[in-house]
């Protein structure tokens, strides 16, 4: 009788132990891992704290965390960093005295109407990046954008749903791939133009020679800033939580003073 009851107890213990999933390979309690991880990363809990992740996977996890918990701050930081890289590149080109031909400005302007037509090219670039860097496709960009209310059959809702599906499928690969596609299109148009008609004499006839040079420098700065876009995305997940905490502390201090 005693052996039967002992066997029943052991069997129940085995069944309970089999149903529990173990995510940590060490005998240290999971709470200690979580505490140490949050302490060392500024509040970022991570996905699997006990697992050794690659740098790219850590960047993706932190970027997803920032987009989900600080969407407005993340969007503001990405836009601000992008604009800062454009103006910074423009200033460096001006100080260095590098002269950009107005043909490049014309190629840049001609590429703007082609943004919608080059969508298949953007998707092809995104698919290529997703194969080379699979973790980038797991960035959930759509978590920053609210859902669009209204009729689901409307053109706005269908358009937003399509873009959301694309962003969820390719993640950061689409964001970076579209920049690379734009860079390729502008340079292709530029090399096509320099093989044809030189528009500089026509600009000088109307007194737009200097304007054409300035436009070329600005176009070059916008195109060159696309190269720094992956760097901007890489540091976003590390910088945004710190900015969000600083803003929260500033708001709390302002409320206390009132």
N, C-alpha and C positions, 0 to 999 in steps of 0.2 A: 504493500500500500504506500509506504513511504517512498519507494523507488519510483512508483508511477506518478506520484505528485511531484517529485523532483524532476522527472522527465518532462512533465507538462509545463512546469515553470521554466525550465531551460528552453523548451520548444517555443514558448511564448516570447521569451527573451530574444531568441534567434530571429523570430518573425518581426519583432519590433526593431531589432538591429538591422535587419535586411531592408526594411522600408525606409530607413533613414539614409539620406544621401550625404556623402562626405565630400566637401569641397576643399578641405585643407589637408595637405599631406603631412603636416607636422602635428605633434601632439599638443602644441600650444593652442589655447582656446581661440576661436575666431575673433572674439571681441578685442583681443590684444593686437591682432593683425590690423583690424579696422582702426583701432585707436592710433597705432603707430603710423599707419598710412595717412590718416587724416591730419596727424600732427606734422608729418613731413611734407605734405602736399597742399597745405592751406585749405583744408576742408573738403578736398576732393576724395570721395570714397573709393573710387576705382571700380572695376568690374570683378576681377578675381585677384584680390590683393596678394594671395599666396603664390600665384603663378608669376613667372618671370616673363614680362612682356617686352616686345621690341620697342624701340623708340618711336617708330611710326604708329604702332598700335596704341602707345601711351598718348601720342598727340591726338589720335582719333578719339580716344575715350574722353580726354579732357575737352576736346572741341565739342563733342556731343553733350557733355555735362554743362558746358557754358551756354550752348544753344538752348538747352531744355530749361535750365534754371535762371539764366540771365539773357533772355532773347534780345531785349532792347539794348542792353549794354554791349552784347556781342555784335549786333548789327551796326551800332554807332562806332565801335572800335574798328571794325573791318572797313567801313566807309571812310573814316577819318584817316586810318593808316594808308588806304589806297590813295586818297587825295594828297596826303603828305608825301608819298613817294613820287607822285606826278609833279607836284610843285618843286620838290627837292631835286628831281632829275632835271627839270627845266632850269632851275637856278644853276646847277652844275654845268649844264651845257652852255648857258649864257656866260658864266665866268671863265670857262675854258676857251671860249672863242670859237667853238666848233660851229661851222656854217652848215646848216641842213638845207638842201635844195627844196624849192617850192614844189617840185614834182612829188616829193614825199608827202607834202600836205595834201596835194591833189589825190594821191593814192589813198590817203587816210580818209578824206572826205568821200571818195568814191566807194569805199568799203562800208560806209554807214548804211546805205540802203540795202546792202546785201546781207544784213544780219539775219533777216528772216529766211532768206533763200539758202543761207549756208547751214541751216539747222541739221540736215543730214551729215554734213562735215563735222559739226560740233559733236553730234552723237557718236560718230566714228572715232573721233579723238578721245571722247569719254570712255568708249568701250575698250580702246587700246590701253588707256591708263588703268582701267579697272583690271585688265589682265596682268599688267606689269606690277601695279600696286593695289592688290585686293583690299587691304584695310581702308583705303580712301573711299571705296564705294559704300562703306558702312557709316559714313557721316550723314546724319539725319538733318539735312538743311531745312526741310519743311517744318521742323519743330519750332523754328523762329517765327513762322508766319501763321497768323490766326486763320481759322476756317472762314470761307466766304459765305455769308448767309444769303438766303433768297432762293429763287427757283432753280432747281438742279438742271433744268433744260435750257437755262439762259447761256448766252455765249460767254459771259464773264466766268460763270461757274465752270463751264466745260474747259475754258482756257486755263483757269487756275488748277483744275483737277489734272489736266494733262501735264502742266509744268510740275505739279507736286509728284505725280507718278514718275516723271523723268528724274527729278532730284532725289527721290527716295530710291530709285533703281541704281543710279550712278553716284550719288552723294557728291563728295568734293571732286570726284573725277570730272563731272560735268562742269563745275565752276572753273577748274583749271583748264580743262579741255577746250572750253569756249574761248578762253584767253589765248591759248596756243593756236586755235583755229583762226582767230582774228589777227594774230601776229603773222601767221602764214599768208593770209589773204592780203594784208596790207603790203607785205614785202613782195608778194607775187605781182600785185598791181604796180608797185614802184618799179620793179625790174622790167615790166612790160612798157611802162611809160618812158623810161630812159632809153629804150630801144627805138622809140618813135619820135614824136614832135616835142621839142623843147619849148615849154610855155613861158620861160623866164623873159624873153624879149617882149612878149605880149603884155606881161604884167608891168614891165618897165615903161612901156608906152603910155600906160594909164597911171603911172606914178605909184604902182603897187609892188615895186621891187622889194623894198624893205619889209612890207607887210607879208609878202610871200615868204621871205626868209624867216620872219617871226612865226608865221603859221607852220612852217616846216619844223622849226625847233619845238613848238608846242606839240605837234603831231608825233615827233620823235620821242618826246618825254612821255606822252601817253602810252605809246607802244612799248617803250623800254620799261615803264613801270609795271607792265604785265609780267615781266620776268620776276619781279619781287613779290607777286601775288601769292605764290606758294609759301614764301617765307612769312607773309602776313597771316595766312591761315595756320601755319605751324605754331606761331607764338600766341595766337588768340586764346587758346584754351588755358595757357599759363598766366596771361595778363588779366583777362576779364574778371576772374573771381576776386583778384586783389582790388581791381577798380570798383567792383560791385560792393565789396566790404567797406572800402573807403567812402563811397557815396552813402551807404547805409549809416555809417558812423557820423558822417557830416549831417545827415538828415536828423539823426537822433539828437545830436548836439544842438541843432537849430530848434528842435521841438522843446528841449529842456530850457533853453533860454527864453522861450515864449512863456 
